[in-house]
Structures are given as structure tokens and as C-alpha cells.
Amino acid sequence: MKKATDYIIFPLDVPGFDDAMKYVNLLKDHVGLFKVGLELFISQGPDILKAILETAGRKVFLDLKLNDIPATVTRAFMVASNYGPEFVTIHCDAGEGLLKEAAANNPGNTKILAITVLTSLNSENLAELGYAEQYTKDLSQLALLKARLAKAAGCHGVVCSGHEAAMIRESLGPDLIIVTPGIRPAWTLVEGDDQKRIVTPEGAVKDGADFIVGRPIRDAKDPREAAEMVADEIESAL
């Protein structure tokens, strides 16, 4: 049975190997996965993935947000999957064809997560980018559109805000994996956060999220204690 800690993805948003492994050693028994993003992967390359898997025995979420022409993204995904991550992220922006080609050429067990709408974006940002009014007025409709494309293309799941998780879960069923970033426990909410569409761990899980990602654990004075507090919030939702 899935435990509360299994829902937690810890973001290793640090540039160095030693900083990353400090968190891995500290939290390996308190979170479900470790997220390696662009900063750490560009800095350390595949060696950091191997070190995490060997040290923690935990699966890795490789958050590269691949976005290019279909052939380039597919080749990059195939190489990334060789390192054994549980998830690799690909943007939906290039359409179903890109996602379908990557899914069709998946050489192993790595799951493709499609990025819907970044949690740093709001309606005003999307209007500036030229999106149709029906989507700028209701970001959930845009997220649902992209999630449908991702599922039709054969992706295993999506990354979306907690504000869209319930709608996507209800519309696309129980099998689609939903990862929700921008998580902020009630005890960390502050003004001026750069993430504009945030939710609490309890709210995200209640709305159907399978995994949650947020920085409060990393930023806490005692990350292990913070992880336990987040797990407690998730437990209340379960």
C-alpha cells in the first residue's frame, strides 16, 4: 500500500554534487523520489543519477522538460531513459506528434510525464503569449486540453497545478499519473511567491495527485522534520 511519504518528490534544486547528496542521505527514508532538474543535471550529468540510485535505493524523477522537434526530443528521451529514471518530463507545446513519437520509441520502463501549464504562469502571462481567451480566462481548460493530448499520445502521466488536478483526474480517469508541483504547506504560505498557482499537500492529494513537489522541505531549517510534517498533511488526506 502506498504510504504518505511515497507521495513526496524532493526537488534537488542545487548545483553541486555534495549539496545534492547531503539531502539524499538526509531524506532517503522520508520521501518517495528525488527530482533532478536542469541545474543539477547540467552541472553533474548522469553521475548524479547513479549516485542517488545507489545511495537511496529510490527512483529518480528526471525533470528535463524536453522541448524541440520530435526527432530530437525522442532521441534525447531514449538516452535519458538509459540511466534508469522513473520519470522524464516532456513539454506538450509541440503537440501530440512529438509526444506520440517519444512514447512509441520508449526503450524501457521510464515513464513519460507531459508538462501541461507551468505553475509559474497565470492568465496574464498566457495572454501575453497569444493564447486564446477561452484558455487565458480558465487555465484549467488549457491544462485539460494538453492532458488529453498527452494521454492520447501514450504518455503515462502529466505535470499540472493542483488547481487542475481534480478536473484532469475526473475527465481522464484513475490510470493517468498526476504530479503536482508548486506545493506549499499551510505553514509556509507567504506573499510574493514566484509560483502563482499553489496548493497544500492535503489539497493536492484530495484532488487526485499521485505525487507532489515543493520546496518548503528543502528550505526548512530541519528538512527531515519538514518532510514528516508534509507526510502528516498527506496522511490526513488519505
N, C-alpha and C positions, 0 to 999 in steps of 0.2 A: 504494500500500500504506500502511496506517495506521502511523504512526510512534509511538514511545513517548510523545513529547511530546503527541501528539494526544489521548491518554487523559486528560490533566490539565486539570481545570477549576479555575481560580484564583478563590477567593472574595474579591470586593471588599467585604469587611465593614468598611467605613469610612463615615463620614457625609458627607465633603466631596468636592467635585469635584476639587480639586487633589490630595488624597491618592489618590483612585482613579486619576487619570490618571498619577500617578507610577508606580504599579505597572503600569499598562497599557504605558507606554513602556519600562519596565524589562524586562518579561516577554513582550512581544508575540511574540518569536521562540522562547520557551521553554515555552509552554503552548498548549493547543488552544482553550480557550474561557475567557471571563471571566464569572463569576457575579455578577449584580446582585440583591441581596436587598432585603428590605423597608426596611431602614435607609437604604441609598443611594438607592433609588428614591423613597421618600417625601421624602428630602432634596432630591434633584436633578431628579426627574421624567424624562421621556423624553429630555431633552437629553443625559443621561449615556450613554444607549444609542447615540445618534447619534455622540457623540464617540468612543466605544470602536470602533465600526464604521469610522469614518473614519480613526482613528489606527492601529489594529492590523490592520485587514483581517481581523479574527477574528469569529466568530459569538458571539452573546451568549446566555447561559443566564439567563433572567429568572425568578428563584425567588420568586414571589409567594405560593405555596401558597394559591391561591384556595379559599375555602370559604364558601358561602352557599346560598341557594335556587338551583335550576337556572337560572332565567331570569337572575338577577343574575350568576352565575358565567359563564354563556355570553356575556352582553354584555361583561363585563369582559375575558374572554379574546379576544373579537373585536377590542376596542380595542387590547389589548396586542399582538396579532399584527400590527397595522398598523405597528408600529415595527421589524419585521423580526428578532425574536429567533429563534434556532434552537429553543429550548425555552421553554415556560412550564409551571409546576407547578400542579397542582390536587389538592386533598385527595380521598381516597377515602371519607371518613367519611360523606358524604351519600348514598352508594350509586351503583349503576350508572346510574340515571336521569340524575343530574347529569353524569356523565362522558360518557354517550351523547349528551346534548343538546349539550354543548360540542363533541364530536368531529364531530357531524353538521353543525354550523354553522361549522366551521373555514373561514375565507375565504381562506387562503393556504397557505404552506409551513411555518408554525410547527408544531412537534411538541408534542403534549401528553404530559407526564410526570405520572403519578399518584403521589402520596405514599402509601406503604404504612404503615409504622410508623416514627415519628421515632426517630433513633438516640439521642436523649436519654432515651428511655423504656426501662424494664425491666419485669420481671414484676410487681414490687410496685406500680409506677405504674399498670399496666393493671388490676390487681386493685382498686385504689382507685377506678378509673373504672367499675367494674362489669362488666368483660369476663368472659365465661365461662371457667371453669377450664381448659378444653382449650386456650384461647389464652394465658392467663396463664402456664401451665406450659411452653408451647412457642410463643414469639413467631414462630418461622418459619412456623407454621401460619396465624397471623393475617396475616402478610405475604403468604403464598402465596394465601390467600383473596382479599385485596384486589387482588393482581396479576392473578388470574383475572378478577375483576370489571372491572379496567381494560382488559385485553386484549379481553374480550367486548364492552365498550362502544366499542371502536375507538381507544383510546389507543395512542400509538406506543411508550410505554415506561413504566418505573416508577423510582421512587427507593426504594432499600432498603439496609439494612445489608449489609455484606459477609458477615455470618453467614447471611443468607438468599439471597444471590446464586446460589449453586450450585443450591439446590433450585428456585428460580424458573427458572433457565436450563434445568435438566433437564426440568422439568414443562411449560414454556411455549414451549420451542424457541429457535432462534437468531435469529429476527427481532425479538423484543421488545428494545428498548433498555433496558439496565440501568445506572443511575447510582448509584454507591455513595458516600455521604458518610461522615464520621467516620473518614477515613483518617489513620493515624498511622504514619509510617515507624518502623522499629525504633529508630532513633537519637533519637526524640523521645518515646517512651513514658514517661509519668510517672504517679505516683499522684494520685488526686483529679481526674481529667479529667471534665468535665461531660458528655462523650459516653460512654455506658455500653457501647455495642456497637461497638467499634472494630476495625479490621483494618489490615494493612500494605498498601501498594500492590501488592506482589507477590502477596499472598494474594487480594486483591480481583480482580485480573486473571485469575489462575489459576482463580478460581471463576466467571468469566464476565462480569465487569463491563466495560462498554464505555467508561465514563468514571468517574473518581474525583475526589472533592472532599475537601480537608482544609486545615487552617490552618497546618501547620508551615512551608510556604513563606512565607506572609505574616509569620509570627512570627520567622523566621530573621534573623540579623544580615545575611546576604547572601542575599536571596531568589532571586537568579539561580542561585547555587551550589546552594541547596537544591532548586530545580526540576530542576537537572541530576542531583542525587542521586536524586530521586524517579524521574526518567526512567530512570536506570540500574537501579533496582529493577524497574521495569516491563519493561525490556528483558530482564532475567533471566527474567521470567515468560513472555515471548513466545518 
